[in-house]
Each structure stands twice: as structure tokens, then as C-alpha cells.
Amino acid sequence: MDEGRRRGWALAALGMLLVSTDSFFVRLADTDPWTIAFVVSALSLVVQLTLQRRVEGGRPVDHFRAFPKSLVAVGALSACSQLLFIGSLTQTRVANVVVIVAASPVLAAVVGRLFFGERTDRRVWVAIAITLTGVVVVVSASIGSPNMTGDLLAVGAIAAFATNINIWRRFPQQSRFVGLAIAAALTVAIAAPFADPFQQDRRVYLACIGMGVIFNPLGRLCHTSAPRHAPAAEVALFTPVETVAASAWAWLFFSEQPPVQTFIGAAVIVVGLVVGTLARREVSPRLAT
């Protein structure tokens, strides 16, 4: 296996480990999702622009002009994914959210096949059916309860997430910093009318600083850099890192024990991921020309 692909896997794994702390910080803040999204994204915007200046020498507008359409697309999808993800964490169990997120590898393969021409083996389509079955099992625990809204928000989040990975893969030379800064700016603009960032206690601000200054921006930077070195479907295969880690944070710090359906759904999704992984290794990914 070539060194570049291993580098992509390492970045994907590290990115998902860092992003897995989002669920911890959202629950720690224990306030409305709009305020969390606003404060975290405002902080992330500053971080991304600062890193862009240090690493790429500034001139973010010039970097934007090089890939305007794709950067707007990844910015909008990242903002959508962030808002839906934060909203889902305030509406349902952490374990439900992260197990549903674990289905994104197969969804990334579907998006890559439909929109970017990546060849997909028949076993990947089998993996799609298996993985979706697992998601249905997880969601079934919330039918008829307030958790159902959170589960559906999580499904929307992974749809945006999987599409985003493929666009990053399609345009590997576009600025990661500018794309993530656009995402943060859009999130701030969307959340601003509904947020209440000045009437929160210290716990909320500390949680947002941890999430918005350190873990979330660095995790997203690692994960959006990974498709430069490995196919989108392979990058997405590392989302179970978040599933395991985020479930552990919820169990350790909030005593949030997952229901039986979550464990069953997780097992089904793992089977789907194994099938999808084997299929992806047999087929050399090819981007459409």
C-alpha cells in the first residue's frame, strides 16, 4: 500500500477522533443548539483564517477565486452538517447519533458513484442495504418519542457529510482553510438570529472554546485533508472511530447507557462496513474525467 494512502487514513482517523469530542462539548454546554453553533463557529472562523494566513500566506480571496463553486459547495455542506449534527445531539442520545454517523462510509460510496463516477463493486451495494438496515434498527428505538427528531437530523447530517467528502476528493488543490472558514461564516450567519451568545454561564463558554478553538477545527482540517491522499469512501470508513469514541465519552462522563437497539444497529452497521471495506479494496477507485 502506498505511503500517500496510509497518510490519508491516518489523517481520517485522527480527524474523527478529534471530532468525536463534539458530542462531549455539546452535552457539557447544555444549552440551545443555535447558541452552541454560533459561538463555536465564530471561534472556528478566527482559527481557520489565522491558520490560512500562517500556512498559505494569506490572500484568502485569491484562493477562493481559484475554486469558487466547489468552495461554496463544501462550505454550505459543512455548515449544514454542523448545524444538523449539533441539533441532533440536543434531541436524541449521543449513541444514536454516532451510530447513525457510522453509516456514512457506504453513503459516501453511493455519492461517489452517482455524481463523480467512482466505480463501485456489487458488494458495496450489498453493504448499503446492510448499513441502512442498521440505521433503521437504531432509529426504531426512538419511534413515537422526542428522540425521533434527533435521529432524523443525524441522518441529514451524514448525507451532507458524505457528499462533502466527495467534493473535497474531486478538488484536492482547493484551500482547506478557506473552505472551512466559509462553512464557519455561513453557520454564524444562519445561527445568529436564533442564538443568545451573551446570556450564558461560564460552562457554556468553556465548552465552546474547547470545541471551537481546538478540537473541532483541527479535526475538520485533518479530515478534509485526508481525501487528498485516499479515496472518499476509504476516508469515510474511519467514521466508526467517532462512533466508538463518542459513545465512550457519553457513557463515561454522562452515564448515558445506549439502549439495546443501538447495540444491535451498531453490530449490523459494522457488518455492512466490513462488506464495504472488502469491496473497496478489490476495486481501484477512479474519478470521472
C-alpha positions as CSV (number, residue, x, y, z in Angstrom):
1,M,0.0,0.0,0.0
2,D,1.4,3.4,-1.0
3,E,2.6,5.9,1.6
4,G,0.1,8.6,0.5
5,R,-2.9,6.4,1.1
6,R,-1.7,5.5,4.6
7,R,-1.3,9.2,5.3
8,G,-4.9,9.8,4.2
9,W,-6.0,7.0,6.5
10,A,-4.1,8.5,9.4
11,L,-5.5,11.9,8.9
12,A,-9.0,10.5,8.6
13,A,-8.6,8.5,11.9
14,L,-7.1,11.5,13.8
15,G,-9.8,13.8,12.4
16,M,-12.6,11.6,13.5
17,L,-11.1,11.1,17.0
18,L,-10.9,14.9,17.4
19,V,-14.4,15.5,16.1
20,S,-15.7,12.8,18.4
21,T,-15.4,15.2,21.3
22,D,-18.1,17.4,19.7
23,S,-20.8,15.3,21.5
24,F,-19.0,15.7,24.8
25,F,-18.8,19.5,24.5
26,V,-22.4,19.9,23.3
27,R,-23.7,17.9,26.2
28,L,-21.4,19.8,28.6
29,A,-22.6,23.1,27.4
30,D,-26.2,22.0,27.9
31,T,-27.8,25.0,26.1
32,D,-29.7,25.5,22.9
33,P,-28.1,24.3,19.6
34,W,-28.2,27.7,17.9
35,T,-26.1,29.3,20.6
36,I,-23.6,26.5,20.5
37,A,-23.3,26.6,16.7
38,F,-22.9,30.4,16.7
39,V,-20.2,30.6,19.3
40,V,-18.3,27.5,18.1
41,S,-18.4,28.7,14.5
42,A,-17.4,32.2,15.3
43,L,-14.3,30.9,17.2
44,S,-13.6,28.4,14.4
45,L,-13.7,31.2,11.8
46,V,-11.0,33.1,13.6
47,V,-8.9,29.9,13.9
48,Q,-9.2,28.9,10.2
49,L,-8.4,32.4,8.9
50,T,-5.4,32.6,11.3
51,L,-4.1,29.2,10.1
52,Q,-4.7,30.1,6.5
53,R,-2.5,33.2,6.9
54,R,0.2,31.2,8.6
55,V,0.2,28.2,6.3
56,E,-0.9,29.7,2.9
57,G,0.4,33.2,3.4
58,G,-3.0,34.9,3.5
59,R,-4.9,36.3,0.5
60,P,-8.0,34.1,1.1
61,V,-9.9,35.9,-1.6
62,D,-7.4,34.7,-4.2
63,H,-7.7,31.2,-3.0
64,F,-11.4,31.4,-3.2
65,R,-11.3,32.7,-6.8
66,A,-9.3,29.6,-7.8
67,F,-12.2,27.3,-6.9
68,P,-15.3,29.4,-6.2
69,K,-18.1,26.9,-6.9
70,S,-16.6,24.0,-5.1
71,L,-15.6,26.1,-2.1
72,V,-19.1,27.5,-1.8
73,A,-20.4,23.9,-2.1
74,V,-18.2,22.5,0.6
75,G,-18.8,25.5,2.8
76,A,-22.6,25.1,2.6
77,L,-22.5,21.4,3.1
78,S,-20.1,21.7,6.1
79,A,-22.4,24.3,7.6
80,C,-25.4,22.1,7.1
81,S,-23.7,19.1,8.5
82,Q,-22.5,21.0,11.6
83,L,-25.9,22.5,12.3
84,L,-27.8,19.2,11.9
85,F,-25.2,17.3,13.9
86,I,-25.3,19.8,16.9
87,G,-29.1,19.8,16.7
88,S,-29.3,16.0,16.7
89,L,-27.1,15.8,19.8
90,T,-29.6,18.0,21.7
91,Q,-32.6,16.0,20.6
92,T,-31.5,12.3,21.0
93,R,-29.0,10.0,22.6
94,V,-25.3,10.5,21.7
95,A,-25.1,6.8,20.9
96,N,-27.9,7.1,18.4
97,V,-26.2,9.9,16.6
98,V,-22.8,8.4,16.4
99,V,-24.1,5.0,15.3
100,I,-26.1,6.7,12.5
101,V,-23.0,8.7,11.6
102,A,-21.1,5.3,11.2
103,A,-23.3,4.7,8.1
104,S,-21.5,7.5,6.2
105,P,-18.9,5.3,4.5
106,V,-21.4,3.5,2.4
107,L,-23.3,6.7,1.7
108,A,-20.0,8.3,0.6
109,A,-19.6,5.4,-1.9
110,V,-23.1,6.0,-3.3
111,V,-22.5,9.7,-3.8
112,G,-19.1,9.0,-5.4
113,R,-20.7,6.6,-7.8
114,L,-23.7,8.7,-8.7
115,F,-22.0,12.1,-9.0
116,F,-18.3,11.5,-9.5
117,G,-18.1,8.3,-11.5
118,E,-16.2,6.2,-9.0
119,R,-16.7,2.5,-9.8
120,T,-18.5,0.5,-7.2
121,D,-18.4,-3.2,-6.8
122,R,-21.7,-5.2,-6.3
123,R,-20.7,-6.0,-2.7
124,V,-20.7,-2.2,-1.9
125,W,-24.4,-2.1,-2.9
126,V,-25.0,-5.1,-0.6
127,A,-23.2,-3.1,2.1
128,I,-25.5,-0.2,1.5
129,A,-28.5,-2.4,2.2
130,I,-27.0,-3.9,5.3
131,T,-25.9,-0.5,6.7
132,L,-29.3,1.1,6.1
133,T,-30.9,-1.8,7.9
134,G,-28.7,-1.0,10.9
135,V,-29.7,2.7,10.8
136,V,-33.4,1.7,10.7
137,V,-32.8,-0.5,13.8
138,V,-31.2,2.4,15.7
139,V,-33.9,4.8,14.7
140,S,-36.6,2.3,15.7
141,A,-35.8,2.8,19.4
142,S,-37.0,6.4,19.0
143,I,-40.2,5.9,17.1
144,G,-43.0,7.7,18.9
145,S,-40.6,9.6,21.2
146,P,-38.9,13.0,21.0
147,N,-35.7,11.2,20.1
148,M,-37.0,10.6,16.6
149,T,-36.4,14.2,15.5
150,G,-32.7,14.0,16.6
151,D,-32.2,10.7,14.8
152,L,-33.6,12.2,11.5
153,L,-31.3,15.3,12.0
154,A,-28.4,12.9,12.3
155,V,-29.4,11.2,9.0
156,G,-29.4,14.6,7.3
157,A,-26.0,15.4,8.8
158,I,-24.4,12.3,7.3
159,A,-25.9,12.9,3.9
160,A,-24.2,16.3,3.8
161,F,-21.0,14.9,5.3
162,A,-20.7,12.1,2.7
163,T,-21.3,14.5,-0.2
164,N,-18.8,16.9,1.2
165,I,-16.0,14.3,1.3
166,N,-16.5,13.5,-2.3
167,I,-16.2,17.2,-3.3
168,W,-13.0,17.5,-1.3
169,R,-11.7,14.5,-3.2
170,R,-12.8,15.9,-6.5
171,F,-10.9,19.2,-5.9
172,P,-7.8,18.2,-3.9
173,Q,-6.0,21.5,-4.5
174,Q,-8.6,23.9,-3.1
175,S,-7.8,25.6,0.2
176,R,-9.0,23.6,3.2
177,F,-8.7,26.7,5.4
178,V,-10.9,28.8,3.1
179,G,-13.5,26.1,2.7
180,L,-13.8,25.6,6.4
181,A,-13.8,29.4,7.0
182,I,-16.7,29.7,4.6
183,A,-18.5,26.9,6.5
184,A,-18.0,28.7,9.8
185,A,-19.1,32.1,8.4
186,L,-22.3,30.5,6.9
187,T,-23.1,28.8,10.2
188,V,-22.6,32.1,12.1
189,A,-25.0,33.9,9.7
190,I,-27.6,31.2,9.9
191,A,-27.5,30.8,13.7
192,A,-27.2,34.5,14.6
193,P,-31.0,35.3,14.6
194,F,-31.7,32.4,16.9
195,A,-28.7,32.4,19.2
196,D,-28.2,34.0,22.6
197,P,-24.4,34.2,22.9
198,F,-24.3,36.8,25.7
199,Q,-26.5,35.4,28.4
200,Q,-24.8,32.1,29.1
201,D,-22.9,30.8,32.1
202,R,-19.2,30.1,32.2
203,R,-19.6,26.4,31.5
204,V,-21.1,27.1,28.1
205,Y,-18.2,29.4,27.1
206,L,-15.6,27.0,28.2
207,A,-17.2,24.1,26.3
208,C,-17.5,26.3,23.2
209,I,-13.8,27.3,23.4
210,G,-12.7,23.7,23.7
211,M,-14.8,22.7,20.8
212,G,-14.4,25.8,18.6
213,V,-10.7,26.7,19.1
214,I,-9.0,23.3,19.4
215,F,-10.8,20.0,18.7
216,N,-13.4,20.8,16.0
217,P,-11.3,23.0,13.7
218,L,-8.3,20.7,13.9
219,G,-10.4,17.6,13.5
220,R,-12.2,19.1,10.4
221,L,-8.8,20.2,9.0
222,C,-7.4,16.7,9.3
223,H,-10.5,15.1,7.9
224,T,-10.8,17.4,4.9
225,S,-7.1,16.9,4.1
226,A,-7.4,13.1,4.1
227,P,-9.2,12.9,0.6
228,R,-6.1,14.4,-0.9
229,H,-4.4,11.1,-0.3
230,A,-7.1,8.4,-0.2
231,P,-10.5,7.9,-2.0
232,A,-13.5,9.4,-0.3
233,A,-15.1,6.0,0.5
234,E,-11.9,4.9,2.3
235,V,-11.7,8.2,4.2
236,A,-15.3,7.8,5.3
237,L,-14.6,4.2,6.5
238,F,-12.9,5.8,9.6
239,T,-16.1,7.4,10.9
240,P,-16.5,4.4,13.3
241,V,-13.6,5.9,15.2
242,E,-16.1,8.7,16.2
243,T,-18.8,6.1,16.9
244,V,-16.7,4.3,19.4
245,A,-15.1,7.3,21.0
246,A,-18.2,9.5,21.3
247,S,-20.2,6.6,22.8
248,A,-17.4,6.2,25.3
249,W,-17.4,9.9,26.2
250,A,-21.2,9.8,26.7
251,W,-21.0,6.7,28.9
252,L,-18.0,7.8,30.9
253,F,-19.0,11.4,31.6
254,F,-22.8,11.5,31.4
255,S,-23.7,7.9,32.3
256,E,-25.7,7.6,29.1
257,Q,-26.0,3.9,28.5
258,P,-27.2,3.1,25.0
259,P,-30.5,1.1,24.5
260,V,-30.4,-2.5,23.2
261,Q,-31.5,-1.4,19.7
262,T,-28.4,0.9,19.4
263,F,-26.1,-2.0,20.1
264,I,-27.9,-4.2,17.6
265,G,-27.9,-1.5,15.0
266,A,-24.2,-0.9,15.6
267,A,-23.5,-4.6,15.0
268,V,-25.4,-4.6,11.8
269,I,-23.6,-1.4,10.6
270,V,-20.2,-3.0,11.4
271,V,-21.2,-5.9,9.2
272,G,-22.1,-3.5,6.4
273,L,-18.8,-1.7,6.8
274,V,-16.8,-4.9,6.6
275,V,-18.5,-5.8,3.4
276,G,-18.0,-2.3,2.0
277,T,-14.3,-2.3,3.0
278,L,-13.6,-5.6,1.3
279,A,-15.3,-4.4,-1.8
280,R,-13.4,-1.1,-1.9
281,R,-10.1,-2.9,-1.6
282,E,-10.9,-5.0,-4.6
283,V,-11.8,-2.2,-6.9
284,S,-9.4,0.6,-7.7
285,P,-11.3,3.9,-7.2
286,R,-11.5,6.0,-10.3
287,L,-12.6,9.6,-10.5
288,A,-14.6,10.5,-13.5
289,T,-12.9,12.7,-16.1
